[in-house]
Amino acid sequence: MDKKRTKIISRLFHKILIFPAGVLVAWLFLPYLVFAQVVKVPSTEDKARIVLSPYAQTVPNDSYTFIAINHPSLDTALTQIGIALEVRGMTTIPDNVAGRASIFTVNAGETHRIFIVNVSNSTINSSNSSFTDSRTHLILTQDSAQFGNIRAVGINESPIAATTVNSINKYNNLGQLSFWGVVFIESSGTGFAMEFIGDAHDSTIGRNFGDSQLSGVSGTSSGVARGIN
């Protein structure tokens, strides 16, 4: 009887240990599973959702790419605009969708910073508190010369659908944001500016002209978020 009781207690104790251990393992890996699901750049060819920059580079001990995205609070912009920004043509760390992209929301009046830099950069890294705030995003590349381009996609799937706020049509698209970037040469403290096609500089703001809110009005507007792309 004592042996049988001991065996039952042993099995019960074993189950008690396995259950919290399993919960602990799941809890530890849950953030990575969720992150892998969340970091997904939308696949679309809708020009009203896309901003492109044709060139970017990172070269260890030589250069990196810096991008600033600002929400200037245009009277046609909603206060929160979601964006997925990815580098293409570069080998990133890790070299998957999570490694080459950053997804975030830009609130009215905010400026987000994106640094595309080689993984062993001595200054721009996650150990430096100057680059760890919620509005700074690091995309890390391998420690070799990397050359590619930038593609940003608006999270909102209906970029030309207006939301009326106080009788004013407001939009959630990348044409309401201002993009600026530079390929920075570290040794000389100089660089060359990047061109972004499809942001606020290239797109009409879509004011409430004429009877149709979305189509162009001759001599006034080419339409909402049309831009030159």
Kinemage of the C-alpha trace (Angstrom):
@kinemage 1
@onewidth
@group {chain A} dominant
@subgroup {mainchain}
@vectorlist {calphas} color= white
{ca met a 1} P 0.000 0.000 0.000
{ca asp a 2} L 2.817 2.414 0.877
{ca lys a 3} L 4.536 1.737 -2.454
{ca lys a 4} L 1.287 2.371 -4.362
{ca arg a 5} L 0.681 5.586 -2.431
{ca thr a 6} L 4.253 6.720 -3.094
{ca lys a 7} L 3.840 6.048 -6.833
{ca ile a 8} L 0.585 8.059 -6.969
{ca ile a 9} L 2.152 10.969 -5.102
{ca ser a 10} L 5.188 10.843 -7.406
{ca arg a 11} L 2.997 11.013 -10.525
{ca leu a 12} L 0.938 13.856 -9.079
{ca phe a 13} L 4.069 15.809 -8.164
{ca his a 14} L 5.466 15.218 -11.667
{ca lys a 15} L 2.300 16.642 -13.248
{ca ile a 16} L 2.380 19.641 -10.928
{ca leu a 17} L 5.942 20.402 -12.029
{ca ile a 18} L 5.255 19.921 -15.746
{ca phe a 19} L 2.219 22.240 -15.835
{ca pro a 20} L 3.904 25.443 -14.558
{ca ala a 21} L 7.015 24.635 -16.590
{ca gly a 22} L 4.902 24.462 -19.742
{ca val a 23} L 3.169 27.706 -18.844
{ca leu a 24} L 6.542 29.346 -18.216
{ca val a 25} L 7.938 28.248 -21.592
{ca ala a 26} L 4.814 29.481 -23.399
{ca trp a 27} L 4.996 32.785 -21.542
{ca leu a 28} L 8.650 33.248 -22.473
{ca phe a 29} L 8.117 32.593 -26.177
{ca leu a 30} L 4.732 34.302 -26.546
{ca pro a 31} L 6.201 37.777 -27.264
{ca tyr a 32} L 8.256 36.335 -30.127
{ca leu a 33} L 5.263 34.512 -31.580
{ca val a 34} L 3.097 37.629 -31.373
{ca phe a 35} L 5.891 39.798 -32.830
{ca ala a 36} L 6.342 37.406 -35.751
{ca gln a 37} L 2.620 37.668 -36.501
{ca val a 38} L 2.394 41.453 -36.104
{ca val a 39} L 5.433 42.410 -38.217
{ca lys a 40} L 3.946 41.886 -41.653
{ca val a 41} L 4.219 44.528 -44.337
{ca pro a 42} L 0.958 44.726 -46.314
{ca ser a 43} L 1.203 43.398 -49.854
{ca thr a 44} L -0.399 45.970 -52.137
{ca glu a 45} L 0.165 47.853 -55.372
{ca asp a 46} L -2.312 50.603 -54.419
{ca lys a 47} L -0.351 53.788 -55.167
{ca ala a 48} L -2.419 55.750 -52.664
{ca arg a 49} L -0.890 53.559 -49.906
{ca ile a 50} L 2.768 53.512 -50.992
{ca val a 51} L 5.770 55.806 -50.566
{ca leu a 52} L 9.027 54.854 -52.308
{ca ser a 53} L 12.630 55.977 -52.093
{ca pro a 54} L 14.858 54.544 -54.818
{ca tyr a 55} L 18.153 54.313 -52.949
{ca ala a 56} L 19.567 53.591 -49.493
{ca gln a 57} L 22.842 52.157 -48.250
{ca thr a 58} L 24.832 51.069 -45.210
{ca val a 59} L 28.595 50.525 -45.305
{ca pro a 60} L 30.439 49.597 -42.078
{ca asn a 61} L 32.681 52.407 -40.788
{ca asp a 62} L 31.544 54.582 -43.670
{ca ser a 63} L 27.823 55.357 -43.990
{ca tyr a 64} L 24.254 54.619 -42.905
{ca thr a 65} L 20.738 55.713 -43.869
{ca phe a 66} L 18.577 57.982 -41.704
{ca ile a 67} L 14.867 58.675 -42.297
{ca ala a 68} L 12.532 61.029 -40.448
{ca ile a 69} L 8.753 60.765 -40.794
{ca asn a 70} L 6.706 63.678 -39.514
{ca his a 71} L 2.967 64.154 -39.007
{ca pro a 72} L 2.583 67.921 -39.711
{ca ser a 73} L -1.101 67.939 -38.690
{ca leu a 74} L -2.498 68.984 -42.042
{ca asp a 75} L -6.146 69.954 -41.828
{ca thr a 76} L -6.950 66.913 -43.988
{ca ala a 77} L -5.078 64.387 -41.828
{ca leu a 78} L -6.436 62.106 -39.139
{ca thr a 79} L -4.487 62.316 -35.903
{ca gln a 80} L -3.057 58.770 -36.125
{ca ile a 81} L -1.568 57.205 -39.255
{ca gly a 82} L -0.149 53.683 -39.292
{ca ile a 83} L 2.865 52.863 -41.433
{ca ala a 84} L 4.974 49.835 -42.322
{ca leu a 85} L 8.458 50.717 -43.561
{ca glu a 86} L 10.831 48.143 -45.035
{ca val a 87} L 14.232 48.049 -46.692
{ca arg a 88} L 14.573 46.005 -49.829
{ca gly a 89} L 17.671 44.570 -51.460
{ca met a 90} L 19.681 44.470 -48.218
{ca thr a 91} L 20.636 41.569 -45.965
{ca thr a 92} L 19.253 42.403 -42.514
{ca ile a 93} L 19.653 40.986 -39.002
{ca pro a 94} L 17.559 38.857 -38.773
{ca asp a 95} L 17.157 38.415 -42.518
{ca asn a 96} L 13.368 38.056 -42.528
{ca val a 97} L 10.287 40.287 -42.588
{ca ala a 98} L 10.734 41.198 -38.918
{ca gly a 99} L 14.354 42.177 -39.483
{ca arg a 100} L 13.885 44.325 -42.562
{ca ala a 101} L 10.721 46.179 -41.504
{ca ser a 102} L 9.345 48.397 -38.781
{ca ile a 103} L 5.639 49.002 -38.139
{ca phe a 104} L 4.439 51.946 -36.061
{ca thr a 105} L 1.829 54.688 -35.687
{ca val a 106} L 2.666 58.369 -36.164
{ca asn a 107} L 0.521 60.679 -34.054
{ca ala a 108} L -0.230 64.297 -34.905
{ca gly a 109} L 2.817 66.484 -34.279
{ca glu a 110} L 5.208 63.549 -33.859
{ca thr a 111} L 8.422 62.759 -35.723
{ca his a 112} L 9.680 59.180 -35.914
{ca arg a 113} L 13.316 58.352 -36.652
{ca ile a 114} L 14.462 55.293 -38.585
{ca phe a 115} L 18.131 54.316 -38.705
{ca ile a 116} L 19.275 51.689 -41.208
{ca val a 117} L 22.722 50.766 -39.977
{ca asn a 118} L 25.135 47.830 -39.815
{ca val a 119} L 24.650 45.627 -36.766
{ca ser a 120} L 28.011 46.367 -35.105
{ca asn a 121} L 27.813 50.170 -35.331
{ca ser a 122} L 29.476 51.439 -32.171
{ca thr a 123} L 27.135 54.399 -31.655
{ca ile a 124} L 23.738 53.609 -33.150
{ca asn a 125} L 22.584 50.488 -31.330
{ca ser a 126} L 20.057 49.279 -28.771
{ca ser a 127} L 22.563 49.733 -25.917
{ca asn a 128} L 22.591 53.487 -26.445
{ca ser a 129} L 19.644 55.130 -24.650
{ca ser a 130} L 19.530 57.826 -27.349
{ca phe a 131} L 18.121 55.227 -29.734
{ca thr a 132} L 15.704 53.255 -27.561
{ca asp a 133} L 12.643 55.499 -27.268
{ca ser a 134} L 9.301 54.533 -28.820
{ca arg a 135} L 9.722 56.934 -31.755
{ca thr a 136} L 13.128 55.593 -32.819
{ca his a 137} L 13.376 52.452 -34.954
{ca leu a 138} L 16.525 50.521 -35.863
{ca ile a 139} L 16.790 48.279 -38.907
{ca leu a 140} L 20.092 46.410 -38.699
{ca thr a 141} L 22.064 45.050 -41.637
{ca gln a 142} L 24.957 42.638 -41.924
{ca asp a 143} L 28.492 43.959 -41.455
{ca ser a 144} L 29.124 44.321 -45.158
{ca ala a 145} L 28.264 46.943 -47.749
{ca gln a 146} L 24.502 46.903 -48.360
{ca phe a 147} L 22.632 48.779 -51.072
{ca gly a 148} L 18.882 48.831 -51.629
{ca asn a 149} L 15.730 50.933 -51.552
{ca ile a 150} L 12.887 51.891 -49.229
{ca arg a 151} L 9.201 51.006 -49.460
{ca ala a 152} L 6.626 52.350 -47.003
{ca val a 153} L 3.010 51.176 -46.965
{ca gly a 154} L 0.061 52.746 -45.171
{ca ile a 155} L -1.693 50.328 -42.817
{ca asn a 156} L -5.132 51.733 -43.642
{ca glu a 157} L -6.627 49.722 -46.506
{ca ser a 158} L -8.983 52.523 -47.614
{ca pro a 159} L -6.659 55.516 -48.061
{ca ile a 160} L -9.080 57.683 -50.032
{ca ala a 161} L -12.073 57.044 -47.780
{ca ala a 162} L -12.679 60.164 -45.721
{ca thr a 163} L -13.589 60.409 -42.058
{ca thr a 164} L -15.641 63.522 -41.359
{ca val a 165} L -14.522 65.444 -38.280
{ca asn a 166} L -16.322 68.719 -37.507
{ca ser a 167} L -17.589 68.861 -41.114
{ca ile a 168} L -14.045 68.441 -42.491
{ca asn a 169} L -13.006 65.386 -44.502
{ca lys a 170} L -9.860 63.827 -43.031
{ca tyr a 171} L -7.764 60.978 -44.394
{ca asn a 172} L -5.533 58.225 -43.102
{ca asn a 173} L -2.854 57.828 -45.770
{ca leu a 174} L 0.841 58.484 -46.284
{ca gly a 175} L 0.091 61.555 -48.393
{ca gln a 176} L -0.586 63.308 -45.061
{ca leu a 177} L 2.943 62.600 -43.755
{ca ser a 178} L 6.270 64.247 -44.536
{ca phe a 179} L 9.274 61.996 -45.247
{ca trp a 180} L 12.880 63.181 -45.167
{ca gly a 181} L 16.024 61.109 -45.399
{ca val a 182} L 19.767 61.144 -45.941
{ca val a 183} L 22.540 58.690 -46.690
{ca phe a 184} L 24.993 59.949 -44.082
{ca ile a 185} L 28.777 59.687 -44.553
{ca glu a 186} L 30.206 59.343 -41.056
{ca ser a 187} L 33.818 60.323 -41.774
{ca ser a 188} L 32.987 63.690 -43.331
{ca gly a 189} L 29.723 64.481 -41.536
{ca thr a 190} L 28.056 64.998 -44.913
{ca gly a 191} L 25.700 63.001 -47.084
{ca phe a 192} L 23.123 63.176 -49.834
{ca ala a 193} L 19.407 63.651 -49.503
{ca met a 194} L 16.901 60.939 -50.386
{ca glu a 195} L 13.845 61.471 -52.555
{ca phe a 196} L 10.486 60.090 -51.401
{ca ile a 197} L 7.755 59.628 -53.978
{ca gly a 198} L 4.199 59.699 -52.682
{ca asp a 199} L 4.442 61.597 -49.374
{ca ala a 200} L 3.028 65.020 -48.497
{ca his a 201} L 5.595 66.779 -50.689
{ca asp a 202} L 4.393 64.936 -53.782
{ca ser a 203} L 0.677 64.463 -53.021
{ca thr a 204} L -2.161 66.940 -52.985
{ca ile a 205} L -3.731 67.409 -49.575
{ca gly a 206} L -7.247 66.732 -50.914
{ca arg a 207} L -9.165 69.752 -49.648
{ca asn a 208} L -12.947 69.869 -50.057
{ca phe a 209} L -13.054 71.328 -53.572
{ca gly a 210} L -16.078 71.087 -55.831
{ca asp a 211} L -18.920 68.585 -55.734
{ca ser a 212} L -16.719 65.483 -55.764
{ca gln a 213} L -14.413 65.186 -52.757
{ca leu a 214} L -12.097 62.567 -54.307
{ca ser a 215} L -11.698 63.492 -57.959
{ca gly a 216} L -9.530 66.299 -59.299
{ca val a 217} L -10.709 69.851 -59.928
{ca ser a 218} L -9.123 71.619 -62.898
{ca gly a 219} L -6.638 74.270 -61.798
{ca thr a 220} L -7.150 73.454 -58.128
{ca ser a 221} L -6.404 69.861 -57.181
{ca ser a 222} L -5.491 66.542 -58.812
{ca gly a 223} L -7.434 64.591 -56.186
{ca val a 224} L -6.844 62.965 -52.835
{ca ala a 225} L -3.412 61.367 -52.301
{ca arg a 226} L -2.775 61.176 -56.032
{ca gly a 227} L 0.763 62.608 -55.949
{ca ile a 228} L 3.173 61.902 -58.800
{ca asn a 229} L 3.520 58.163 -58.107
